[in-house]
Amino acid sequence: MNVGIVLLRLIHIFAGVFWAGAVFTLARFIEPAAAATQPESNKFMQRFMGGGFVMAMGIAGPLTVVAGLILYWIDSGGLQNGWIATPAGLGFTIGALIGLIAFGIGFFISRTTAENLTALGKEIQAAGKPPTPEQMAKLKALQQRLTDSSVWAALCLVVVVIAMATSRYL
Ligand code: HEM
């Protein structure tokens, strides 16, 4: 048994299942519900985003990508075209590239937007009075940016999961 490959696959698939599942749930259910119940939902979203979720995503995403890229390197024999040009190689390559895009959206847009949302929420709470019209506008804009980035990441991850689930048998 190749312990290294088994460990890499375990890390890759556990982290990948969490990452993809969380993005699907966030984009399709949590954020639409939060947007529909503002401003009451602001407290929940602040607690949710500030309660370790962003950190968990910040671990699951990189673990999926790094383990996946190492597996890709091993499978391709060090990026040999001979493997990359096979149907399976092309499938994993498309999945990996779109996976990197989903990771980029999550890491550079969703994560920073969630952090800005949490910071603004704390600022409003510390003021001890209802949010000003400017703060409300900023909250809405950040919430929309978070929703849009989650939807785009989710669409990418649908393609990634299809590629991962089928490439070996192409
Ligand atoms: C940048 C992102 C990703 C890269 C570079 C990547 C790369 C890879 C590679 C190279 C393999 C083949 C491993 C082997 O030969 O044993 C693989 C398998 C797999 N990946 Fe990914 N992957 C990525 C994202 C994901 C995501 C988000 C999921 C979500 C669930 C996922 C789920 C899987 C599964 C289930 C397999 C096993 C498929 C099989 O062996 O038939 N991957 N991945």
Backbone and ligand atoms as CSV (ligand in chain L), in Angstrom:
chain,resi,resn,atom,element,x,y,z
A,1,MET,N,N,0.839,-1.200,0.000
A,1,MET,CA,C,0.000,0.000,0.000
A,1,MET,C,C,0.882,1.261,0.000
A,2,ASN,N,N,0.574,2.227,-0.853
A,2,ASN,CA,C,1.349,3.471,-0.893
A,2,ASN,C,C,0.761,4.441,0.141
A,3,VAL,N,N,1.361,4.451,1.344
A,3,VAL,CA,C,0.828,5.254,2.457
A,3,VAL,C,C,0.753,6.735,2.101
A,4,GLY,N,N,1.748,7.219,1.374
A,4,GLY,CA,C,1.797,8.637,1.008
A,4,GLY,C,C,0.588,9.036,0.166
A,5,ILE,N,N,0.299,8.251,-0.862
A,5,ILE,CA,C,-0.847,8.555,-1.736
A,5,ILE,C,C,-2.147,8.454,-0.955
A,6,VAL,N,N,-2.242,7.414,-0.137
A,6,VAL,CA,C,-3.476,7.237,0.658
A,6,VAL,C,C,-3.689,8.444,1.578
A,7,LEU,N,N,-2.624,8.878,2.249
A,7,LEU,CA,C,-2.739,10.043,3.149
A,7,LEU,C,C,-3.106,11.302,2.374
A,8,LEU,N,N,-2.467,11.504,1.232
A,8,LEU,CA,C,-2.763,12.688,0.400
A,8,LEU,C,C,-4.215,12.669,-0.070
A,9,ARG,N,N,-4.685,11.500,-0.475
A,9,ARG,CA,C,-6.087,11.401,-0.932
A,9,ARG,C,C,-7.037,11.661,0.218
A,10,LEU,N,N,-6.706,11.130,1.422
A,10,LEU,CA,C,-7.577,11.353,2.588
A,10,LEU,C,C,-7.688,12.853,2.893
A,11,ILE,N,N,-6.519,13.516,2.931
A,11,ILE,CA,C,-6.518,14.959,3.211
A,11,ILE,C,C,-7.284,15.697,2.118
A,12,HIS,N,N,-6.968,15.346,0.844
A,12,HIS,CA,C,-7.567,16.040,-0.300
A,12,HIS,C,C,-9.085,15.902,-0.308
A,13,ILE,N,N,-9.558,14.694,-0.134
A,13,ILE,CA,C,-11.010,14.469,-0.265
A,13,ILE,C,C,-11.780,14.948,0.970
A,14,PHE,N,N,-11.219,14.772,2.190
A,14,PHE,CA,C,-11.910,15.297,3.388
A,14,PHE,C,C,-12.018,16.816,3.318
A,15,ALA,N,N,-10.874,17.451,3.046
A,15,ALA,CA,C,-10.883,18.925,2.981
A,15,ALA,C,C,-11.749,19.395,1.815
A,16,GLY,N,N,-11.678,18.676,0.667
A,16,GLY,CA,C,-12.459,19.064,-0.510
A,16,GLY,C,C,-13.952,18.947,-0.270
A,17,VAL,N,N,-14.364,17.873,0.377
A,17,VAL,CA,C,-15.790,17.681,0.670
A,17,VAL,C,C,-16.297,18.801,1.584
A,18,PHE,N,N,-15.495,19.154,2.613
A,18,PHE,CA,C,-15.916,20.248,3.511
A,18,PHE,C,C,-15.986,21.570,2.751
A,19,TRP,N,N,-14.900,21.867,2.008
A,19,TRP,CA,C,-14.811,23.145,1.293
A,19,TRP,C,C,-15.967,23.305,0.303
A,20,ALA,N,N,-16.147,22.306,-0.580
A,20,ALA,CA,C,-17.205,22.409,-1.595
A,20,ALA,C,C,-18.586,22.441,-0.941
A,21,GLY,N,N,-18.807,21.567,0.043
A,21,GLY,CA,C,-20.112,21.525,0.718
A,21,GLY,C,C,-20.443,22.835,1.417
A,22,ALA,N,N,-19.427,23.423,2.079
A,22,ALA,CA,C,-19.661,24.679,2.804
A,22,ALA,C,C,-19.992,25.813,1.831
A,23,VAL,N,N,-19.276,25.862,0.694
A,23,VAL,CA,C,-19.542,26.934,-0.281
A,23,VAL,C,C,-20.941,26.768,-0.882
A,24,PHE,N,N,-21.333,25.530,-1.199
A,24,PHE,CA,C,-22.680,25.294,-1.742
A,24,PHE,C,C,-23.743,25.749,-0.731
A,25,THR,N,N,-23.573,25.379,0.547
A,25,THR,CA,C,-24.569,25.715,1.577
A,25,THR,C,C,-24.639,27.220,1.817
A,26,LEU,N,N,-23.448,27.860,1.851
A,26,LEU,CA,C,-23.371,29.307,2.057
A,26,LEU,C,C,-24.074,30.042,0.913
A,27,ALA,N,N,-23.724,29.670,-0.326
A,27,ALA,CA,C,-24.236,30.404,-1.497
A,27,ALA,C,C,-25.725,30.171,-1.715
A,28,ARG,N,N,-26.177,28.929,-1.519
A,28,ARG,CA,C,-27.573,28.600,-1.863
A,28,ARG,C,C,-28.559,28.842,-0.719
A,29,PHE,N,N,-28.099,28.708,0.542
A,29,PHE,CA,C,-29.065,28.753,1.657
A,29,PHE,C,C,-28.778,29.869,2.683
A,30,ILE,N,N,-27.533,29.892,3.203
A,30,ILE,CA,C,-27.271,30.810,4.336
A,30,ILE,C,C,-27.328,32.273,3.894
A,31,GLU,N,N,-26.597,32.614,2.845
A,31,GLU,CA,C,-26.564,34.030,2.456
A,31,GLU,C,C,-27.892,34.559,1.937
A,32,PRO,N,N,-28.626,33.794,1.102
A,32,PRO,CA,C,-29.950,34.311,0.699
A,32,PRO,C,C,-30.859,34.538,1.912
A,33,ALA,N,N,-30.803,33.625,2.897
A,33,ALA,CA,C,-31.642,33.795,4.099
A,33,ALA,C,C,-31.196,35.019,4.895
A,34,ALA,N,N,-29.870,35.224,4.996
A,34,ALA,CA,C,-29.359,36.388,5.738
A,34,ALA,C,C,-29.756,37.686,5.039
A,35,ALA,N,N,-29.654,37.695,3.712
A,35,ALA,CA,C,-30.002,38.908,2.957
A,35,ALA,C,C,-31.494,39.230,3.108
A,36,ALA,N,N,-32.324,38.175,3.158
A,36,ALA,CA,C,-33.787,38.374,3.245
A,36,ALA,C,C,-34.223,38.805,4.649
A,37,THR,N,N,-33.362,38.603,5.646
A,37,THR,CA,C,-33.770,38.922,7.038
A,37,THR,C,C,-32.900,40.010,7.664
A,38,GLN,N,N,-32.270,40.830,6.822
A,38,GLN,CA,C,-31.504,41.975,7.359
A,38,GLN,C,C,-32.482,42.996,7.946
A,39,PRO,N,N,-32.188,43.854,8.950
A,39,PRO,CA,C,-30.882,43.827,9.629
A,39,PRO,C,C,-30.743,42.806,10.748
A,40,GLU,N,N,-31.829,42.074,11.110
A,40,GLU,CA,C,-31.767,41.126,12.235
A,40,GLU,C,C,-30.645,40.110,12.023
A,41,SER,N,N,-30.475,39.687,10.741
A,41,SER,CA,C,-29.501,38.607,10.478
A,41,SER,C,C,-28.052,39.075,10.618
A,42,ASN,N,N,-27.837,40.388,10.683
A,42,ASN,CA,C,-26.453,40.883,10.778
A,42,ASN,C,C,-25.746,40.307,11.994
A,43,LYS,N,N,-26.479,40.224,13.117
A,43,LYS,CA,C,-25.866,39.685,14.349
A,43,LYS,C,C,-25.466,38.224,14.137
A,44,PHE,N,N,-26.394,37.447,13.515
A,44,PHE,CA,C,-26.106,36.023,13.261
A,44,PHE,C,C,-24.897,35.886,12.336
A,45,MET,N,N,-24.884,36.670,11.223
A,45,MET,CA,C,-23.788,36.542,10.246
A,45,MET,C,C,-22.451,36.951,10.871
A,46,GLN,N,N,-22.505,37.973,11.695
A,46,GLN,CA,C,-21.273,38.413,12.349
A,46,GLN,C,C,-20.743,37.300,13.255
A,47,ARG,N,N,-21.679,36.668,14.023
A,47,ARG,CA,C,-21.298,35.572,14.936
A,47,ARG,C,C,-20.806,34.378,14.129
A,48,PHE,N,N,-21.506,34.085,13.024
A,48,PHE,CA,C,-21.179,32.919,12.187
A,48,PHE,C,C,-19.805,33.096,11.535
A,49,MET,N,N,-19.609,34.260,10.927
A,49,MET,CA,C,-18.335,34.503,10.231
A,49,MET,C,C,-17.192,34.680,11.231
A,50,GLY,N,N,-17.521,35.291,12.409
A,50,GLY,CA,C,-16.481,35.539,13.407
A,50,GLY,C,C,-16.230,34.331,14.299
A,51,GLY,N,N,-17.055,33.266,14.157
A,51,GLY,CA,C,-16.991,32.117,15.076
A,51,GLY,C,C,-16.160,30.952,14.554
A,52,GLY,N,N,-15.200,31.182,13.686
A,52,GLY,CA,C,-14.308,30.088,13.273
A,52,GLY,C,C,-14.595,29.567,11.872
A,53,PHE,N,N,-15.738,29.981,11.267
A,53,PHE,CA,C,-16.062,29.463,9.933
A,53,PHE,C,C,-15.025,29.915,8.907
A,54,VAL,N,N,-14.687,31.223,8.964
A,54,VAL,CA,C,-13.719,31.747,7.996
A,54,VAL,C,C,-12.370,31.040,8.173
A,55,MET,N,N,-12.016,30.753,9.433
A,55,MET,CA,C,-10.752,30.050,9.694
A,55,MET,C,C,-10.792,28.621,9.138
A,56,ALA,N,N,-11.922,27.948,9.366
A,56,ALA,CA,C,-12.058,26.566,8.867
A,56,ALA,C,C,-11.950,26.538,7.340
A,57,MET,N,N,-12.581,27.532,6.683
A,57,MET,CA,C,-12.485,27.607,5.215
A,57,MET,C,C,-11.051,27.920,4.802
A,58,GLY,N,N,-10.381,28.744,5.651
A,58,GLY,CA,C,-8.992,29.125,5.374
A,58,GLY,C,C,-8.030,27.954,5.526
A,59,ILE,N,N,-8.479,26.880,6.164
A,59,ILE,CA,C,-7.662,25.656,6.287
A,59,ILE,C,C,-8.067,24.647,5.207
A,60,ALA,N,N,-9.402,24.456,5.032
A,60,ALA,CA,C,-9.889,23.424,4.107
A,60,ALA,C,C,-9.493,23.723,2.658
A,61,GLY,N,N,-9.625,25.004,2.248
A,61,GLY,CA,C,-9.285,25.355,0.871
A,61,GLY,C,C,-7.830,25.044,0.527
A,62,PRO,N,N,-6.882,25.638,1.293
A,62,PRO,CA,C,-5.461,25.353,1.000
A,62,PRO,C,C,-5.102,23.871,1.103
A,63,LEU,N,N,-5.670,23.140,2.093
A,63,LEU,CA,C,-5.368,21.704,2.218
A,63,LEU,C,C,-5.808,20.952,0.961
A,64,THR,N,N,-7.033,21.264,0.459
A,64,THR,CA,C,-7.537,20.611,-0.756
A,64,THR,C,C,-6.612,20.883,-1.933
A,65,VAL,N,N,-6.245,22.167,-2.079
A,65,VAL,CA,C,-5.440,22.577,-3.235
A,65,VAL,C,C,-4.023,22.001,-3.168
A,66,VAL,N,N,-3.373,22.117,-2.011
A,66,VAL,CA,C,-1.980,21.637,-1.908
A,66,VAL,C,C,-1.915,20.119,-2.086
A,67,ALA,N,N,-2.800,19.383,-1.385
A,67,ALA,CA,C,-2.808,17.920,-1.546
A,67,ALA,C,C,-3.158,17.543,-2.987
A,68,GLY,N,N,-4.111,18.289,-3.584
A,68,GLY,CA,C,-4.500,18.022,-4.964
A,68,GLY,C,C,-3.356,18.264,-5.943
A,69,LEU,N,N,-2.616,19.364,-5.729
A,69,LEU,CA,C,-1.505,19.673,-6.630
A,69,LEU,C,C,-0.377,18.655,-6.494
A,70,ILE,N,N,-0.131,18.173,-5.269
A,70,ILE,CA,C,0.897,17.120,-5.095
A,70,ILE,C,C,0.446,15.844,-5.812
A,71,LEU,N,N,-0.841,15.481,-5.645
A,71,LEU,CA,C,-1.373,14.303,-6.350
A,71,LEU,C,C,-1.259,14.497,-7.866
A,72,TYR,N,N,-1.550,15.707,-8.318
A,72,TYR,CA,C,-1.464,15.998,-9.749
A,72,TYR,C,C,-0.028,15.824,-10.235
A,73,TRP,N,N,0.933,16.325,-9.461
A,73,TRP,CA,C,2.355,16.192,-9.816
A,73,TRP,C,C,2.736,14.708,-9.914
A,74,ILE,N,N,2.294,13.918,-8.920
A,74,ILE,CA,C,2.619,12.476,-8.907
A,74,ILE,C,C,1.968,11.778,-10.107
A,75,ASP,N,N,0.661,12.031,-10.321
A,75,ASP,CA,C,-0.062,11.358,-11.402
A,75,ASP,C,C,0.515,11.703,-12.768
A,76,SER,N,N,0.946,12.968,-12.935
A,76,SER,CA,C,1.447,13.407,-14.246
A,76,SER,C,C,2.933,13.103,-14.428
A,77,GLY,N,N,3.522,12.417,-13.439
A,77,GLY,CA,C,4.945,12.076,-13.543
A,77,GLY,C,C,5.799,13.323,-13.649
A,78,GLY,N,N,5.369,14.368,-12.898
A,78,GLY,CA,C,6.106,15.629,-12.958
A,78,GLY,C,C,5.716,16.444,-14.178
A,79,LEU,N,N,4.419,16.585,-14.411
A,79,LEU,CA,C,3.845,17.400,-15.505
A,79,LEU,C,C,4.239,16.903,-16.895
A,80,GLN,N,N,4.225,15.533,-17.067
A,80,GLN,CA,C,4.503,14.954,-18.382
A,80,GLN,C,C,3.286,15.128,-19.294
A,81,ASN,N,N,3.501,15.688,-20.489
A,81,ASN,CA,C,2.393,15.880,-21.430
A,81,ASN,C,C,1.688,14.582,-21.777
A,82,GLY,N,N,2.473,13.495,-21.771
A,82,GLY,CA,C,1.902,12.196,-22.116
A,82,GLY,C,C,0.677,11.888,-21.257
A,83,TRP,N,N,0.729,12.225,-19.943
A,83,TRP,CA,C,-0.412,11.961,-19.048
A,83,TRP,C,C,-1.446,13.086,-19.177
A,84,ILE,N,N,-0.964,14.326,-19.212
A,84,ILE,CA,C,-1.888,15.471,-19.241
A,84,ILE,C,C,-2.806,15.391,-20.467
A,85,ALA,N,N,-2.293,14.869,-21.592
A,85,ALA,CA,C,-3.080,14.811,-22.830
A,85,ALA,C,C,-4.061,13.636,-22.861
A,86,THR,N,N,-4.002,12.732,-21.877
A,86,THR,CA,C,-4.973,11.628,-21.848
A,86,THR,C,C,-6.320,12.170,-21.374
A,87,PRO,N,N,-7.438,11.471,-21.693
A,87,PRO,CA,C,-8.749,11.940,-21.210
A,87,PRO,C,C,-8.770,12.162,-19.690
A,88,ALA,N,N,-8.193,11.236,-18.920
A,88,ALA,CA,C,-8.156,11.393,-17.454
A,88,ALA,C,C,-7.305,12.602,-17.079
A,89,GLY,N,N,-6.154,12.746,-17.754
A,89,GLY,CA,C,-5.265,13.871,-17.469
A,89,GLY,C,C,-5.947,15.199,-17.751
A,90,LEU,N,N,-6.641,15.262,-18.876
A,90,LEU,CA,C,-7.363,16.501,-19.227
A,90,LEU,C,C,-8.458,16.797,-18.215
A,91,GLY,N,N,-9.159,15.741,-17.786
A,91,GLY,CA,C,-10.226,15.923,-16.804
A,91,GLY,C,C,-9.701,16.489,-15.494
A,92,PHE,N,N,-8.614,15.869,-14.976
A,92,PHE,CA,C,-8.054,16.373,-13.720
A,92,PHE,C,C,-7.438,17.760,-13.900
A,93,THR,N,N,-6.900,18.032,-15.108
A,93,THR,CA,C,-6.314,19.353,-15.354
A,93,THR,C,C,-7.394,20.439,-15.346
A,94,ILE,N,N,-8.511,20.180,-16.038
A,94,ILE,CA,C,-9.615,21.156,-16.049
A,94,ILE,C,C,-10.135,21.351,-14.619
A,95,GLY,N,N,-10.332,20.234,-13.892
A,95,GLY,CA,C,-10.801,20.306,-12.511
A,95,GLY,C,C,-9.842,21.097,-11.631
A,96,ALA,N,N,-8.549,20.835,-11.799
A,96,ALA,CA,C,-7.545,21.516,-10.976
A,96,ALA,C,C,-7.513,23.018,-11.276
A,97,LEU,N,N,-7.544,23.381,-12.574
A,97,LEU,CA,C,-7.477,24.809,-12.938
A,97,LEU,C,C,-8.707,25.571,-12.419
A,98,ILE,N,N,-9.884,24.981,-12.578
A,98,ILE,CA,C,-11.095,25.654,-12.088
A,98,ILE,C,C,-11.107,25.641,-10.561
A,99,GLY,N,N,-10.505,24.594,-9.962
A,99,GLY,CA,C,-10.355,24.546,-8.505
A,99,GLY,C,C,-9.480,25.694,-8.010
A,100,LEU,N,N,-8.419,26.002,-8.755
A,100,LEU,CA,C,-7.544,27.123,-8.378
A,100,LEU,C,C,-8.297,28.454,-8.493
A,101,ILE,N,N,-9.174,28.590,-9.501
A,101,ILE,CA,C,-9.982,29.816,-9.630
A,101,ILE,C,C,-10.929,29.942,-8.429
A,102,ALA,N,N,-11.604,28.819,-8.083
A,102,ALA,CA,C,-12.515,28.842,-6.926
A,102,ALA,C,C,-11.754,29.221,-5.661
A,103,PHE,N,N,-10.549,28.674,-5.524
A,103,PHE,CA,C,-9.724,29.003,-4.357
A,103,PHE,C,C,-9.369,30.482,-4.341
A,104,GLY,N,N,-9.002,31.026,-5.507
A,104,GLY,CA,C,-8.653,32.444,-5.609
A,104,GLY,C,C,-9.816,33.342,-5.215
A,105,ILE,N,N,-11.035,33.001,-5.700
A,105,ILE,CA,C,-12.227,33.785,-5.349
A,105,ILE,C,C,-12.449,33.732,-3.838
A,106,GLY,N,N,-12.351,32.526,-3.276
A,106,GLY,CA,C,-12.590,32.347,-1.841
A,106,GLY,C,C,-11.566,33.071,-0.993
A,107,PHE,N,N,-10.283,32.922,-1.372
A,107,PHE,CA,C,-9.206,33.442,-0.528
A,107,PHE,C,C,-9.074,34.952,-0.655
A,108,PHE,N,N,-9.192,35.474,-1.886
A,108,PHE,CA,C,-8.920,36.898,-2.083
A,108,PHE,C,C,-10.176,37.773,-2.033
A,109,ILE,N,N,-11.367,37.186,-2.285
A,109,ILE,CA,C,-12.587,38.028,-2.254
A,109,ILE,C,C,-13.472,37.657,-1.062
A,110,SER,N,N,-13.962,36.400,-1.006
A,110,SER,CA,C,-14.899,36.032,0.072
A,110,SER,C,C,-14.282,36.231,1.460
A,111,ARG,N,N,-13.060,35.767,1.656
A,111,ARG,CA,C,-12.436,35.855,2.985
A,111,ARG,C,C,-12.282,37.314,3.421
A,112,THR,N,N,-11.725,38.174,2.551
A,112,THR,CA,C,-11.518,39.576,2.953
A,112,THR,C,C,-12.860,40.282,3.157
A,113,THR,N,N,-13.856,39.953,2.335
A,113,THR,CA,C,-15.177,40.581,2.495
A,113,THR,C,C,-15.810,40.158,3.817
A,114,ALA,N,N,-15.680,38.860,4.151
A,114,ALA,CA,C,-16.229,38.375,5.432
A,114,ALA,C,C,-15.545,39.064,6.604
A,115,GLU,N,N,-14.232,39.259,6.496
A,115,GLU,CA,C,-13.503,39.943,7.577
A,115,GLU,C,C,-13.964,41.398,7.701
A,116,ASN,N,N,-14.185,42.063,6.557
A,116,ASN,CA,C,-14.677,43.459,6.589
A,116,ASN,C,C,-16.078,43.535,7.182
A,117,LEU,N,N,-16.909,42.529,6.846
A,117,LEU,CA,C,-18.273,42.481,7.402
A,117,LEU,C,C,-18.228,42.347,8.926
A,118,THR,N,N,-17.377,41.434,9.405
A,118,THR,CA,C,-17.252,41.220,10.860
A,118,THR,C,C,-16.761,42.487,11.541
A,119,ALA,N,N,-15.753,43.141,10.939
A,119,ALA,CA,C,-15.196,44.376,11.539
A,119,ALA,C,C,-16.260,45.479,11.588
A,120,LEU,N,N,-17.021,45.632,10.502
A,120,LEU,CA,C,-18.062,46.669,10.473
A,120,LEU,C,C,-19.153,46.361,11.500
A,121,GLY,N,N,-19.510,45.092,11.606
A,121,GLY,CA,C,-20.515,44.665,12.586
A,121,GLY,C,C,-20.073,45.014,14.007
A,122,LYS,N,N,-18.783,44.776,14.287
A,122,LYS,CA,C,-18.248,45.096,15.625
A,122,LYS,C,C,-18.279,46.609,15.864
A,123,GLU,N,N,-17.934,47.363,14.817
A,123,GLU,CA,C,-17.932,48.836,14.914
A,123,GLU,C,C,-19.331,49.346,15.243
A,124,ILE,N,N,-20.347,48.800,14.561
A,124,ILE,CA,C,-21.741,49.222,14.796
A,124,ILE,C,C,-22.162,48.861,16.224
A,125,GLN,N,N,-21.793,47.613,16.633
A,125,GLN,CA,C,-22.164,47.158,17.983
A,125,GLN,C,C,-21.506,48.028,19.050
A,126,ALA,N,N,-20.226,48.370,18.818
A,126,ALA,CA,C,-19.484,49.172,19.815
A,126,ALA,C,C,-20.103,50.563,19.952
A,127,ALA,N,N,-20.689,51.069,18.870
A,127,ALA,CA,C,-21.286,52.417,18.924
A,127,ALA,C,C,-22.548,52.412,19.787
A,128,GLY,N,N,-23.159,51.210,19.933
A,128,GLY,CA,C,-24.308,51.074,20.829
A,128,GLY,C,C,-25.564,51.778,20.333
A,129,LYS,N,N,-25.610,52.089,19.034
A,129,LYS,CA,C,-26.836,52.696,18.483
A,129,LYS,C,C,-27.082,52.110,17.095
A,130,PRO,N,N,-28.286,52.291,16.541
A,130,PRO,CA,C,-28.565,51.682,15.228
A,130,PRO,C,C,-27.546,52.150,14.188
A,131,PRO,N,N,-27.248,51.335,13.186
A,131,PRO,CA,C,-26.272,51.728,12.157
A,131,PRO,C,C,-26.723,52.966,11.388
A,132,THR,N,N,-25.744,53.819,11.020
A,132,THR,CA,C,-26.055,55.011,10.230
A,132,THR,C,C,-26.419,54.578,8.810
A,133,PRO,N,N,-27.070,55.448,8.015
A,133,PRO,CA,C,-27.396,55.084,6.619
A,133,PRO,C,C,-26.142,54.674,5.842
A,134,GLU,N,N,-25.000,55.324,6.104
A,134,GLU,CA,C,-23.754,54.965,5.421
A,134,GLU,C,C,-23.335,53.540,5.803
A,135,GLN,N,N,-23.430,53.268,7.114
A,135,GLN,CA,C,-23.032,51.923,7.579
A,135,GLN,C,C,-23.967,50.862,6.993
A,136,MET,N,N,-25.268,51.170,6.944
A,136,MET,CA,C,-26.242,50.217,6.371
A,136,MET,C,C,-25.918,49.967,4.911
A,137,ALA,N,N,-25.595,51.037,4.175
A,137,ALA,CA,C,-25.268,50.902,2.743
A,137,ALA,C,C,-24.017,50.039,2.578
A,138,LYS,N,N,-23.033,50.271,3.461
A,138,LYS,CA,C,-21.777,49.510,3.379
A,138,LYS,C,C,-22.041,48.036,3.717
A,139,LEU,N,N,-22.888,47.794,4.752
A,139,LEU,CA,C,-23.250,46.417,5.126
A,139,LEU,C,C,-23.894,45.694,3.942
A,140,LYS,N,N,-24.847,46.371,3.310
A,140,LYS,CA,C,-25.556,45.769,2.167
A,140,LYS,C,C,-24.574,45.464,1.027
A,141,ALA,N,N,-23.676,46.416,0.750
A,141,ALA,CA,C,-22.710,46.231,-0.349
A,141,ALA,C,C,-21.780,45.053,-0.050
A,142,LEU,N,N,-21.311,44.957,1.193
A,142,LEU,CA,C,-20.406,43.853,1.570
A,142,LEU,C,C,-21.157,42.519,1.507
A,143,GLN,N,N,-22.422,42.533,1.991
A,143,GLN,CA,C,-23.216,41.307,1.968
A,143,GLN,C,C,-23.404,40.840,0.524
A,144,GLN,N,N,-23.689,41.801,-0.392
A,144,GLN,CA,C,-23.892,41.454,-1.803
A,144,GLN,C,C,-22.604,40.907,-2.408
A,145,ARG,N,N,-21.469,41.531,-2.047
A,145,ARG,CA,C,-20.174,41.084,-2.584
A,145,ARG,C,C,-19.878,39.657,-2.099
A,146,LEU,N,N,-20.208,39.378,-0.828
A,146,LEU,CA,C,-19.988,38.035,-0.270
A,146,LEU,C,C,-20.872,37.015,-0.994
A,147,THR,N,N,-22.150,37.408,-1.202
A,147,THR,CA,C,-23.077,36.504,-1.905
A,147,THR,C,C,-22.591,36.243,-3.331
A,148,ASP,N,N,-22.226,37.298,-4.060
A,148,ASP,CA,C,-21.788,37.127,-5.454
A,148,ASP,C,C,-20.543,36.234,-5.531
A,149,SER,N,N,-19.563,36.484,-4.657
A,149,SER,CA,C,-18.324,35.697,-4.713
A,149,SER,C,C,-18.598,34.240,-4.339
A,150,SER,N,N,-19.520,34.014,-3.392
A,150,SER,CA,C,-19.848,32.619,-3.031
A,150,SER,C,C,-20.531,31.900,-4.181
A,151,VAL,N,N,-21.409,32.623,-4.881
A,151,VAL,CA,C,-22.109,31.999,-6.016
A,151,VAL,C,C,-21.104,31.618,-7.111
A,152,TRP,N,N,-20.158,32.515,-7.410
A,152,TRP,CA,C,-19.166,32.205,-8.440
A,152,TRP,C,C,-18.268,31.043,-8.000
A,153,ALA,N,N,-17.863,31.046,-6.717
A,153,ALA,CA,C,-17.026,29.939,-6.217
A,153,ALA,C,C,-17.813,28.627,-6.273
A,154,ALA,N,N,-19.110,28.691,-5.929
A,154,ALA,CA,C,-19.942,27.474,-5.954
A,154,ALA,C,C,-20.062,26.933,-7.382
A,155,LEU,N,N,-20.277,27.825,-8.357
A,155,LEU,CA,C,-20.386,27.389,-9.754
A,155,LEU,C,C,-19.088,26.717,-10.203
A,156,CYS,N,N,-17.955,27.302,-9.820
A,156,CYS,CA,C,-16.659,26.686,-10.153
A,156,CYS,C,C,-16.551,25.307,-9.506
A,157,LEU,N,N,-16.933,25.212,-8.225
A,157,LEU,CA,C,-16.768,23.950,-7.500
A,157,LEU,C,C,-17.698,22.849,-8.005
A,158,VAL,N,N,-18.831,23.228,-8.607
A,158,VAL,CA,C,-19.686,22.207,-9.235
A,158,VAL,C,C,-18.895,21.537,-10.360
A,159,VAL,N,N,-18.242,22.358,-11.184
A,159,VAL,CA,C,-17.436,21.811,-12.286
A,159,VAL,C,C,-16.280,20.975,-11.736
A,160,VAL,N,N,-15.627,21.466,-10.662
A,160,VAL,CA,C,-14.492,20.741,-10.071
A,160,VAL,C,C,-14.936,19.362,-9.576
A,161,VAL,N,N,-16.029,19.316,-8.836
A,161,VAL,CA,C,-16.482,18.036,-8.274
A,161,VAL,C,C,-16.864,17.059,-9.389
A,162,ILE,N,N,-17.509,17.568,-10.458
A,162,ILE,CA,C,-17.830,16.696,-11.601
A,162,ILE,C,C,-16.530,16.152,-12.210
A,163,ALA,N,N,-15.535,17.020,-12.371
A,163,ALA,CA,C,-14.252,16.596,-12.956
A,163,ALA,C,C,-13.558,15.564,-12.065
A,164,MET,N,N,-13.558,15.836,-10.743
A,164,MET,CA,C,-12.881,14.913,-9.829
A,164,MET,C,C,-13.571,13.548,-9.807
A,165,ALA,N,N,-14.901,13.585,-9.866
A,165,ALA,CA,C,-15.664,12.330,-9.722
A,165,ALA,C,C,-15.585,11.463,-10.979
A,166,THR,N,N,-15.291,12.065,-12.132
A,166,THR,CA,C,-15.374,11.302,-13.385
A,166,THR,C,C,-14.039,11.093,-14.096
A,167,SER,N,N,-13.039,11.955,-13.829
A,167,SER,CA,C,-11.815,11.955,-14.661
A,167,SER,C,C,-11.121,10.599,-14.732
A,168,ARG,N,N,-11.049,9.900,-13.640
A,168,ARG,CA,C,-10.318,8.624,-13.602
A,168,ARG,C,C,-10.905,7.623,-14.594
A,169,TYR,N,N,-12.151,7.784,-14.944
A,169,TYR,CA,C,-12.827,6.781,-15.782
A,169,TYR,C,C,-13.131,7.295,-17.192
A,170,LEU,N,N,-12.508,8.419,-17.564
A,170,LEU,CA,C,-12.751,8.966,-18.908
A,170,LEU,C,C,-12.016,8.137,-19.971
L,1,HEM,C1,C,-7.360,23.005,-6.959
L,1,HEM,C2,C,-8.125,22.074,-6.635
L,1,HEM,C3,C,-7.915,20.600,-6.883
L,1,HEM,C4,C,-6.866,19.898,-7.403
L,1,HEM,C5,C,-5.529,20.416,-7.889
L,1,HEM,C6,C,-7.236,18.487,-7.395
L,1,HEM,C7,C,-6.428,17.436,-7.870
L,1,HEM,C8,C,-6.778,16.103,-7.813
L,1,HEM,C9,C,-5.973,15.007,-8.361
L,1,HEM,C10,C,-4.655,15.139,-9.085
L,1,HEM,C11,C,-6.638,13.857,-8.107
L,1,HEM,C12,C,-6.212,12.406,-8.482
L,1,HEM,C13,C,-5.638,11.763,-7.263
L,1,HEM,C14,C,-5.165,10.347,-7.478
L,1,HEM,O1,O,-4.703,10.023,-8.558
L,1,HEM,O2,O,-5.269,9.560,-6.553
L,1,HEM,C15,C,-7.850,14.213,-7.411
L,1,HEM,C16,C,-8.763,13.275,-7.004
L,1,HEM,C17,C,-9.916,13.640,-6.371
L,1,HEM,N1,N,-10.314,14.894,-6.015
L,1,HEM,FE1,FE,-9.409,16.621,-6.452
L,1,HEM,N2,N,-8.483,18.360,-6.869
L,1,HEM,C18,C,-8.927,19.629,-6.539
L,1,HEM,C19,C,-10.104,19.964,-5.966
L,1,HEM,C20,C,-10.993,19.045,-5.493
L,1,HEM,C21,C,-12.198,19.406,-4.791
L,1,HEM,C22,C,-12.674,20.809,-4.470
L,1,HEM,C23,C,-12.827,18.263,-4.464
L,1,HEM,C24,C,-14.135,18.228,-3.724
L,1,HEM,C25,C,-14.777,17.325,-3.249
L,1,HEM,C26,C,-11.999,17.154,-4.978
L,1,HEM,C27,C,-12.295,15.801,-4.859
L,1,HEM,C28,C,-11.535,14.774,-5.381
L,1,HEM,C29,C,-11.918,13.367,-5.348
L,1,HEM,C30,C,-13.184,12.785,-4.740
L,1,HEM,C31,C,-10.885,12.644,-5.962
L,1,HEM,C32,C,-10.780,11.109,-6.174
L,1,HEM,C33,C,-11.133,10.769,-7.564
L,1,HEM,C34,C,-10.656,9.380,-7.969
L,1,HEM,O3,O,-9.625,8.934,-7.508
L,1,HEM,O4,O,-11.297,8.816,-8.833
L,1,HEM,N3,N,-10.891,17.664,-5.598
L,1,HEM,N4,N,-7.903,15.575,-7.233
